[in-house]
Amino acid sequence: MAAEDASVPEAGTEHREPYVVRVSGDMDLDHVGELRETLAAALAQAPEGAEITVDLRNSSFCDSAGLNALVDARRQAVQTGHVLRLAAPSHQLLRLLELTGSSGSFPLDATVPG
């Protein structure tokens, strides 16, 4: 799993486009640390009220560890005045969100903006 926050500018810079965190590979127990770190960095760098989109088009699997990382990041986003949006989630992730009752917790987009 690789997560990068190349689209998140440094603090203090003006940024009008969506903040995007790109995820590739599996969001699972073996890779959840990198996912957590990247999401936390994006939330820390984005100004209050910014929307952060998690680009999932290159991630096809998410287990409970990955889901917990997303839910924790969403909780942190709410506390810091951000919106955490999931873009292009896989069918498997959509099913996991549905089964766990988490589907209403995230704004979902079928495609990645921009």
N, CA, C and O atoms as a GROMACS GRO file, in nm:
protein
  456
    1MET      N    1   0.085  -0.117   0.000
    1MET     CA    2   0.000   0.000   0.000
    1MET      C    3   0.089   0.123   0.000
    1MET      O    4   0.190   0.129   0.071
    2ALA      N    5   0.052   0.215  -0.077
    2ALA     CA    6   0.123   0.342  -0.078
    2ALA      C    7   0.020   0.452  -0.064
    2ALA      O    8  -0.086   0.449  -0.127
    3ALA      N    9   0.052   0.547   0.018
    3ALA     CA   10  -0.035   0.664   0.032
    3ALA      C   11   0.055   0.785   0.019
    3ALA      O   12   0.161   0.792   0.081
    4GLU      N   13   0.013   0.878  -0.060
    4GLU     CA   14   0.092   0.998  -0.077
    4GLU      C   15   0.004   1.119  -0.065
    4GLU      O   16  -0.114   1.116  -0.100
    5ASP      N   17   0.062   1.226  -0.016
    5ASP     CA   18  -0.015   1.349   0.001
    5ASP      C   19   0.047   1.459  -0.083
    5ASP      O   20   0.052   1.575  -0.040
    6ALA      N   21   0.094   1.425  -0.201
    6ALA     CA   22   0.160   1.522  -0.288
    6ALA      C   23   0.071   1.640  -0.323
    6ALA      O   24   0.121   1.748  -0.355
    7SER      N   25  -0.058   1.622  -0.318
    7SER     CA   26  -0.149   1.730  -0.354
    7SER      C   27  -0.185   1.820  -0.236
    7SER      O   28  -0.264   1.912  -0.251
    8VAL      N   29  -0.129   1.793  -0.120
    8VAL     CA   30  -0.157   1.875  -0.003
    8VAL      C   31  -0.045   1.977   0.012
    8VAL      O   32   0.070   1.938   0.032
    9PRO      N   33  -0.074   2.106   0.002
    9PRO     CA   34   0.030   2.208   0.010
    9PRO      C   35   0.082   2.225   0.153
    9PRO      O   36   0.022   2.177   0.249
   10GLU      N   37   0.192   2.293   0.164
   10GLU     CA   38   0.246   2.323   0.296
   10GLU      C   39   0.154   2.420   0.367
   10GLU      O   40   0.083   2.498   0.304
   11ALA      N   41   0.156   2.414   0.500
   11ALA     CA   42   0.073   2.504   0.579
   11ALA      C   43   0.107   2.649   0.543
   11ALA      O   44   0.224   2.682   0.522
   12GLY      N   45   0.007   2.731   0.538
   12GLY     CA   46   0.026   2.872   0.512
   12GLY      C   47   0.022   2.910   0.364
   12GLY      O   48   0.024   3.028   0.332
   13THR      N   49   0.016   2.813   0.274
   13THR     CA   50   0.007   2.846   0.133
   13THR      C   51  -0.140   2.846   0.092
   13THR      O   52  -0.221   2.771   0.145
   14GLU      N   53  -0.172   2.931  -0.004
   14GLU     CA   54  -0.310   2.938  -0.051
   14GLU      C   55  -0.335   2.824  -0.148
   14GLU      O   56  -0.252   2.795  -0.235
   15HIS      N   57  -0.448   2.760  -0.133
   15HIS     CA   58  -0.479   2.642  -0.215
   15HIS      C   59  -0.628   2.637  -0.237
   15HIS      O   60  -0.704   2.622  -0.142
   16ARG      N   61  -0.672   2.649  -0.361
   16ARG     CA   62  -0.815   2.652  -0.391
   16ARG      C   63  -0.866   2.522  -0.447
   16ARG      O   64  -0.988   2.501  -0.451
   17GLU      N   65  -0.779   2.433  -0.491
   17GLU     CA   66  -0.822   2.305  -0.544
   17GLU      C   67  -0.843   2.207  -0.429
   17GLU      O   68  -0.797   2.232  -0.317
   18PRO      N   69  -0.912   2.097  -0.456
   18PRO     CA   70  -0.933   1.999  -0.349
   18PRO      C   71  -0.801   1.940  -0.300
   18PRO      O   72  -0.708   1.922  -0.377
   19TYR      N   73  -0.796   1.910  -0.174
   19TYR     CA   74  -0.682   1.839  -0.116
   19TYR      C   75  -0.706   1.691  -0.145
   19TYR      O   76  -0.813   1.638  -0.116
   20VAL      N   77  -0.607   1.625  -0.202
   20VAL     CA   78  -0.623   1.485  -0.243
   20VAL      C   79  -0.513   1.401  -0.183
   20VAL      O   80  -0.395   1.432  -0.195
   21VAL      N   81  -0.553   1.292  -0.118
   21VAL     CA   82  -0.461   1.190  -0.068
   21VAL      C   83  -0.483   1.069  -0.157
   21VAL      O   84  -0.592   1.012  -0.160
   22ARG      N   85  -0.379   1.028  -0.229
   22ARG     CA   86  -0.390   0.915  -0.321
   22ARG      C   87  -0.345   0.787  -0.251
   22ARG      O   88  -0.237   0.782  -0.190
   23VAL      N   89  -0.429   0.684  -0.260
   23VAL     CA   90  -0.400   0.555  -0.198
   23VAL      C   91  -0.392   0.450  -0.307
   23VAL      O   92  -0.475   0.447  -0.397
   24SER      N   93  -0.291   0.364  -0.298
   24SER     CA   94  -0.282   0.252  -0.392
   24SER      C   95  -0.248   0.126  -0.314
   24SER      O   96  -0.180   0.131  -0.211
   25GLY      N   97  -0.295   0.014  -0.366
   25GLY     CA   98  -0.270  -0.113  -0.299
   25GLY      C   99  -0.372  -0.139  -0.189
   25GLY      O  100  -0.478  -0.077  -0.185
   26ASP      N  101  -0.339  -0.232  -0.102
   26ASP     CA  102  -0.431  -0.275   0.002
   26ASP      C  103  -0.426  -0.184   0.125
   26ASP      O  104  -0.319  -0.143   0.168
   27MET      N  105  -0.544  -0.155   0.179
   27MET     CA  106  -0.554  -0.086   0.307
   27MET      C  107  -0.582  -0.195   0.410
   27MET      O  108  -0.697  -0.225   0.442
   28ASP      N  109  -0.475  -0.254   0.460
   28ASP     CA  110  -0.489  -0.367   0.551
   28ASP      C  111  -0.395  -0.353   0.669
   28ASP      O  112  -0.322  -0.254   0.680
   29LEU      N  113  -0.396  -0.450   0.756
   29LEU     CA  114  -0.316  -0.447   0.878
   29LEU      C  115  -0.168  -0.424   0.849
   29LEU      O  116  -0.101  -0.355   0.926
   30ASP      N  117  -0.118  -0.480   0.741
   30ASP     CA  118   0.023  -0.466   0.709
   30ASP      C  119   0.060  -0.325   0.664
   30ASP      O  120   0.177  -0.288   0.671
   31HIS      N  121  -0.036  -0.246   0.619
   31HIS     CA  122  -0.007  -0.115   0.561
   31HIS      C  123  -0.079   0.001   0.629
   31HIS      O  124  -0.070   0.115   0.584
   32VAL      N  125  -0.150  -0.027   0.736
   32VAL     CA  126  -0.235   0.076   0.797
   32VAL      C  127  -0.154   0.190   0.860
   32VAL      O  128  -0.203   0.303   0.867
   33GLY      N  129  -0.033   0.163   0.904
   33GLY     CA  130   0.048   0.269   0.966
   33GLY      C  131   0.075   0.382   0.869
   33GLY      O  132   0.062   0.499   0.905
   34GLU      N  133   0.113   0.349   0.746
   34GLU     CA  134   0.141   0.450   0.644
   34GLU      C  135   0.014   0.528   0.610
   34GLU      O  136   0.018   0.650   0.591
   35LEU      N  137  -0.098   0.457   0.602
   35LEU     CA  138  -0.225   0.523   0.573
   35LEU      C  139  -0.261   0.622   0.684
   35LEU      O  140  -0.298   0.736   0.655
   36ARG      N  141  -0.249   0.581   0.808
   36ARG     CA  142  -0.278   0.670   0.921
   36ARG      C  143  -0.190   0.794   0.920
   36ARG      O  144  -0.238   0.906   0.940
   37GLU      N  145  -0.060   0.774   0.897
   37GLU     CA  146   0.033   0.886   0.896
   37GLU      C  147   0.000   0.986   0.786
   37GLU      O  148   0.003   1.107   0.808
   38THR      N  149  -0.031   0.936   0.668
   38THR     CA  150  -0.060   1.023   0.555
   38THR      C  151  -0.189   1.101   0.576
   38THR      O  152  -0.195   1.221   0.548
   39LEU      N  153  -0.291   1.033   0.627
   39LEU     CA  154  -0.418   1.103   0.653
   39LEU      C  155  -0.400   1.207   0.763
   39LEU      O  156  -0.455   1.317   0.753
   40ALA      N  157  -0.326   1.174   0.868
   40ALA     CA  158  -0.302   1.270   0.977
   40ALA      C  159  -0.225   1.392   0.926
   40ALA      O  160  -0.256   1.504   0.964
   41ALA      N  161  -0.126   1.370   0.839
   41ALA     CA  162  -0.049   1.482   0.784
   41ALA      C  163  -0.138   1.571   0.698
   41ALA      O  164  -0.128   1.694   0.705
   42ALA      N  165  -0.223   1.512   0.618
   42ALA     CA  166  -0.314   1.590   0.533
   42ALA      C  167  -0.408   1.675   0.619
   42ALA      O  168  -0.431   1.792   0.589
   43LEU      N  169  -0.460   1.617   0.724
   43LEU     CA  170  -0.551   1.690   0.813
   43LEU      C  171  -0.478   1.801   0.887
   43LEU      O  172  -0.534   1.908   0.910
   44ALA      N  173  -0.354   1.777   0.924
   44ALA     CA  174  -0.276   1.878   0.996
   44ALA      C  175  -0.238   1.995   0.905
   44ALA      O  176  -0.231   2.109   0.952
   45GLN      N  177  -0.215   1.970   0.778
   45GLN     CA  178  -0.170   2.073   0.686
   45GLN      C  179  -0.284   2.154   0.624
   45GLN      O  180  -0.264   2.269   0.586
   46ALA      N  181  -0.400   2.095   0.613
   46ALA     CA  182  -0.512   2.163   0.548
   46ALA      C  183  -0.572   2.269   0.640
   46ALA      O  184  -0.585   2.246   0.760
   47PRO      N  185  -0.608   2.384   0.585
   47PRO     CA  186  -0.672   2.486   0.668
   47PRO      C  187  -0.810   2.440   0.714
   47PRO      O  188  -0.873   2.354   0.652
   48GLU      N  189  -0.856   2.500   0.822
   48GLU     CA  190  -0.988   2.464   0.876
   48GLU      C  191  -1.094   2.482   0.768
   48GLU      O  192  -1.094   2.580   0.693
   49GLY      N  193  -1.183   2.384   0.761
   49GLY     CA  194  -1.291   2.388   0.664
   49GLY      C  195  -1.257   2.326   0.530
   49GLY      O  196  -1.345   2.310   0.445
   50ALA      N  197  -1.131   2.292   0.510
   50ALA     CA  198  -1.092   2.233   0.381
   50ALA      C  199  -1.149   2.093   0.367
   50ALA      O  200  -1.166   2.020   0.465
   51GLU      N  201  -1.178   2.057   0.244
   51GLU     CA  202  -1.225   1.923   0.213
   51GLU      C  203  -1.106   1.841   0.166
   51GLU      O  204  -1.030   1.884   0.079
   52ILE      N  205  -1.091   1.723   0.223
   52ILE     CA  206  -0.982   1.633   0.186
   52ILE      C  207  -1.044   1.511   0.120
   52ILE      O  208  -1.128   1.443   0.179
   53THR      N  209  -1.001   1.484  -0.003
   53THR     CA  210  -1.052   1.371  -0.078
   53THR      C  211  -0.950   1.258  -0.073
   53THR      O  212  -0.832   1.279  -0.102
   54VAL      N  213  -0.996   1.140  -0.037
   54VAL     CA  214  -0.912   1.021  -0.037
   54VAL      C  215  -0.938   0.949  -0.169
   54VAL      O  216  -1.045   0.890  -0.188
   55ASP      N  217  -0.841   0.954  -0.258
   55ASP     CA  218  -0.850   0.894  -0.391
   55ASP      C  219  -0.823   0.744  -0.378
   55ASP      O  220  -0.710   0.703  -0.353
   56LEU      N  221  -0.927   0.663  -0.396
   56LEU     CA  222  -0.917   0.519  -0.377
   56LEU      C  223  -0.921   0.439  -0.507
   56LEU      O  224  -0.936   0.317  -0.504
   57ARG      N  225  -0.908   0.507  -0.620
   57ARG     CA  226  -0.922   0.435  -0.748
   57ARG      C  227  -0.815   0.328  -0.770
   57ARG      O  228  -0.836   0.238  -0.851
   58ASN      N  229  -0.702   0.337  -0.702
   58ASN     CA  230  -0.596   0.238  -0.717
   58ASN      C  231  -0.585   0.146  -0.595
   58ASN      O  232  -0.482   0.081  -0.575
   59SER      N  233  -0.689   0.142  -0.515
   59SER     CA  234  -0.693   0.052  -0.399
   59SER      C  235  -0.815  -0.038  -0.414
   59SER      O  236  -0.928   0.009  -0.428
   60SER      N  237  -0.791  -0.168  -0.410
   60SER     CA  238  -0.902  -0.261  -0.434
   60SER      C  239  -0.943  -0.339  -0.310
   60SER      O  240  -1.044  -0.411  -0.314
   61PHE      N  241  -0.868  -0.328  -0.200
   61PHE     CA  242  -0.901  -0.407  -0.082
   61PHE      C  243  -0.884  -0.324   0.044
   61PHE      O  244  -0.790  -0.246   0.057
   62CYS      N  245  -0.978  -0.342   0.136
   62CYS     CA  246  -0.972  -0.275   0.266
   62CYS      C  247  -1.024  -0.372   0.371
   62CYS      O  248  -1.135  -0.424   0.359
   63ASP      N  249  -0.942  -0.397   0.475
   63ASP     CA  250  -0.988  -0.482   0.584
   63ASP      C  251  -1.030  -0.393   0.701
   63ASP      O  252  -1.038  -0.271   0.686
   64SER      N  253  -1.056  -0.453   0.815
   64SER     CA  254  -1.104  -0.376   0.930
   64SER      C  255  -1.001  -0.274   0.979
   64SER      O  256  -1.038  -0.168   1.029
   65ALA      N  257  -0.872  -0.304   0.964
   65ALA     CA  258  -0.769  -0.208   1.005
   65ALA      C  259  -0.774  -0.084   0.916
   65ALA      O  260  -0.764   0.028   0.964
   66GLY      N  261  -0.788  -0.106   0.785
   66GLY     CA  262  -0.799   0.007   0.694
   66GLY      C  263  -0.925   0.088   0.719
   66GLY      O  264  -0.922   0.211   0.717
   67LEU      N  265  -1.036   0.020   0.743
   67LEU     CA  266  -1.161   0.088   0.774
   67LEU      C  267  -1.148   0.170   0.902
   67LEU      O  268  -1.194   0.284   0.908
   68ASN      N  269  -1.086   0.113   1.003
   68ASN     CA  270  -1.065   0.187   1.128
   68ASN      C  271  -0.982   0.312   1.106
   68ASN      O  272  -1.010   0.416   1.165
   69ALA      N  273  -0.880   0.303   1.019
   69ALA     CA  274  -0.798   0.421   0.989
   69ALA      C  275  -0.882   0.530   0.923
   69ALA      O  276  -0.868   0.648   0.955
   70LEU      N  277  -0.969   0.490   0.830
   70LEU     CA  278  -1.056   0.587   0.764
   70LEU      C  279  -1.156   0.649   0.861
   70LEU      O  280  -1.178   0.770   0.859
   71VAL      N  281  -1.215   0.566   0.946
   71VAL     CA  282  -1.312   0.616   1.045
   71VAL      C  283  -1.244   0.709   1.145
   71VAL      O  284  -1.300   0.812   1.181
   72ASP      N  285  -1.124   0.672   1.190
   72ASP     CA  286  -1.050   0.759   1.283
   72ASP      C  287  -1.016   0.893   1.217
   72ASP      O  288  -1.026   0.998   1.279
   73ALA      N  289  -0.974   0.887   1.089
   73ALA     CA  290  -0.943   1.011   1.017
   73ALA      C  291  -1.067   1.097   1.000
   73ALA      O  292  -1.061   1.219   1.009
   74ARG      N  293  -1.180   1.033   0.975
   74ARG     CA  294  -1.306   1.108   0.963
   74ARG      C  295  -1.340   1.176   1.094
   74ARG      O  296  -1.382   1.292   1.096
   75ARG      N  297  -1.322   1.104   1.205
   75ARG     CA  298  -1.348   1.161   1.338
   75ARG      C  299  -1.257   1.281   1.363
   75ARG      O  300  -1.302   1.385   1.411
   76GLN      N  301  -1.130   1.266   1.330
   76GLN     CA  302  -1.035   1.376   1.346
   76GLN      C  303  -1.073   1.493   1.254
   76GLN      O  304  -1.061   1.609   1.294
   77ALA      N  305  -1.118   1.463   1.133
   77ALA     CA  306  -1.159   1.568   1.040
   77ALA      C  307  -1.275   1.649   1.098
   77ALA      O  308  -1.273   1.772   1.093
   78VAL      N  309  -1.372   1.582   1.153
   78VAL     CA  310  -1.487   1.651   1.212
   78VAL      C  311  -1.441   1.741   1.328
   78VAL      O  312  -1.487   1.854   1.341
   79GLN      N  313  -1.351   1.690   1.409
   79GLN     CA  314  -1.302   1.767   1.524
   79GLN      C  315  -1.222   1.890   1.483
   79GLN      O  316  -1.218   1.988   1.557
   80THR      N  317  -1.159   1.884   1.367
   80THR     CA  318  -1.075   1.995   1.323
   80THR      C  319  -1.140   2.080   1.214
   80THR      O  320  -1.074   2.164   1.154
   81GLY      N  321  -1.269   2.057   1.189
   81GLY     CA  322  -1.343   2.140   1.094
   81GLY      C  323  -1.319   2.106   0.948
   81GLY      O  324  -1.336   2.192   0.861
   82HIS      N  325  -1.280   1.983   0.920
   82HIS     CA  326  -1.257   1.939   0.783
   82HIS      C  327  -1.367   1.842   0.739
   82HIS      O  328  -1.445   1.793   0.820
   83VAL      N  329  -1.371   1.816   0.610
   83VAL     CA  330  -1.457   1.713   0.553
   83VAL      C  331  -1.366   1.610   0.489
   83VAL      O  332  -1.278   1.645   0.410
   84LEU      N  333  -1.385   1.484   0.522
   84LEU     CA  334  -1.308   1.374   0.462
   84LEU      C  335  -1.400   1.301   0.365
   84LEU      O  336  -1.499   1.241   0.406
   85ARG      N  337  -1.366   1.307   0.237
   85ARG     CA  338  -1.448   1.250   0.130
   85ARG      C  339  -1.375   1.133   0.068
   85ARG      O  340  -1.254   1.139   0.048
   86LEU      N  341  -1.447   1.024   0.039
   86LEU     CA  342  -1.390   0.908  -0.028
   86LEU      C  343  -1.428   0.913  -0.175
   86LEU      O  344  -1.545   0.927  -0.209
   87ALA      N  345  -1.328   0.902  -0.262
   87ALA     CA  346  -1.353   0.907  -0.406
   87ALA      C  347  -1.312   0.775  -0.471
   87ALA      O  348  -1.206   0.720  -0.442
   88ALA      N  349  -1.398   0.726  -0.559
   88ALA     CA  350  -1.374   0.604  -0.636
   88ALA      C  351  -1.348   0.482  -0.548
   88ALA      O  352  -1.254   0.406  -0.574
   89PRO      N  353  -1.430   0.463  -0.443
   89PRO     CA  354  -1.409   0.343  -0.360
   89PRO      C  355  -1.443   0.216  -0.438
   89PRO      O  356  -1.531   0.216  -0.524
   90SER      N  357  -1.372   0.109  -0.407
   90SER     CA  358  -1.398  -0.020  -0.473
   90SER      C  359  -1.533  -0.076  -0.427
   90SER      O  360  -1.589  -0.034  -0.326
   91HIS      N  361  -1.582  -0.170  -0.504
   91HIS     CA  362  -1.705  -0.238  -0.466
   91HIS      C  363  -1.688  -0.306  -0.329
   91HIS      O  364  -1.780  -0.305  -0.247
   92GLN      N  365  -1.571  -0.362  -0.305
   92GLN     CA  366  -1.543  -0.429  -0.178
   92GLN      C  367  -1.551  -0.330  -0.062
   92GLN      O  368  -1.609  -0.362   0.042
   93LEU      N  369  -1.494  -0.210  -0.078
   93LEU     CA  370  -1.499  -0.111   0.029
   93LEU      C  371  -1.642  -0.062   0.050
   93LEU      O  372  -1.684  -0.043   0.163
   94LEU      N  373  -1.715  -0.041  -0.057
   94LEU     CA  374  -1.855  -0.001  -0.044
   94LEU      C  375  -1.934  -0.105   0.035
   94LEU      O  376  -2.016  -0.071   0.121
   95ARG      N  377  -1.909  -0.230   0.006
   95ARG     CA  378  -1.978  -0.339   0.078
   95ARG      C  379  -1.937  -0.340   0.224
   95ARG      O  380  -2.022  -0.358   0.312
   96LEU      N  381  -1.808  -0.320   0.253
   96LEU     CA  382  -1.760  -0.314   0.392
   96LEU      C  383  -1.825  -0.198   0.467
   96LEU      O  384  -1.866  -0.214   0.582
   97LEU      N  385  -1.833  -0.083   0.403
   97LEU     CA  386  -1.900   0.031   0.466
   97LEU      C  387  -2.046   0.000   0.495
   97LEU      O  388  -2.098   0.035   0.601
   98GLU      N  389  -2.111  -0.065   0.402
   98GLU     CA  390  -2.252  -0.102   0.419
   98GLU      C  391  -2.270  -0.202   0.534
   98GLU      O  392  -2.357  -0.185   0.619
   99LEU      N  393  -2.187  -0.305   0.535
   99LEU     CA  394  -2.199  -0.410   0.638
   99LEU      C  395  -2.172  -0.358   0.779
   99LEU      O  396  -2.228  -0.409   0.876
  100THR      N  397  -2.086  -0.258   0.790
  100THR     CA  398  -2.050  -0.206   0.921
  100THR      C  399  -2.134  -0.085   0.962
  100THR      O  400  -2.116  -0.030   1.070
  101GLY      N  401  -2.227  -0.045   0.876
  101GLY     CA  402  -2.311   0.070   0.907
  101GLY      C  403  -2.237   0.202   0.896
  101GLY      O  404  -2.280   0.302   0.952
  102SER      N  405  -2.126   0.203   0.823
  102SER     CA  406  -2.045   0.323   0.809
  102SER      C  407  -2.068   0.398   0.679
  102SER      O  408  -2.006   0.501   0.655
  103SER      N  409  -2.156   0.348   0.594
  103SER     CA  410  -2.173   0.408   0.462
  103SER      C  411  -2.222   0.552   0.469
  103SER      O  412  -2.188   0.631   0.380
  104GLY      N  413  -2.298   0.588   0.569
  104GLY     CA  414  -2.344   0.726   0.582
  104GLY      C  415  -2.245   0.819   0.649
  104GLY      O  416  -2.272   0.938   0.662
  105SER      N  417  -2.130   0.766   0.691
  105SER     CA  418  -2.032   0.847   0.762
  105SER      C  419  -1.944   0.931   0.671
  105SER      O  420  -1.885   1.030   0.714
  106PHE      N  421  -1.936   0.893   0.544
  106PHE     CA  422  -1.846   0.960   0.451
  106PHE      C  423  -1.923   1.010   0.330
  106PHE      O  424  -2.009   0.940   0.278
  107PRO      N  425  -1.892   1.132   0.284
  107PRO     CA  426  -1.939   1.170   0.152
  107PRO      C  427  -1.863   1.083   0.050
  107PRO      O  428  -1.742   1.065   0.062
  108LEU      N  429  -1.934   1.030  -0.047
  108LEU     CA  430  -1.874   0.940  -0.147
  108LEU      C  431  -1.888   1.001  -0.285
  108LEU      O  432  -1.990   1.059  -0.320
  109ASP      N  433  -1.781   0.986  -0.364
  109ASP     CA  434  -1.782   1.027  -0.504
  109ASP      C  435  -1.744   0.908  -0.588
  109ASP      O  436  -1.653   0.833  -0.551
  110ALA      N  437  -1.810   0.889  -0.700
  110ALA     CA  438  -1.776   0.779  -0.789
  110ALA      C  439  -1.644   0.802  -0.860
  110ALA      O  440  -1.575   0.706  -0.897
  111THR      N  441  -1.607   0.929  -0.880
  111THR     CA  442  -1.482   0.962  -0.947
  111THR      C  443  -1.401   1.059  -0.862
  111THR      O  444  -1.450   1.115  -0.764
  112VAL      N  445  -1.276   1.076  -0.900
  112VAL     CA  446  -1.187   1.168  -0.830
  112VAL      C  447  -1.197   1.305  -0.895
  112VAL      O  448  -1.189   1.316  -1.017
  113PRO      N  449  -1.215   1.411  -0.815
  113PRO     CA  450  -1.225   1.546  -0.873
  113PRO      C  451  -1.093   1.588  -0.939
  113PRO      O  452  -0.985   1.544  -0.900
  114GLY      N  453  -1.107   1.673  -1.038
  114GLY     CA  454  -0.989   1.732  -1.102
  114GLY      C  455  -0.935   1.643  -1.200
  114GLY      O  456  -0.835   1.675  -1.264
   0.00000   0.00000   0.00000
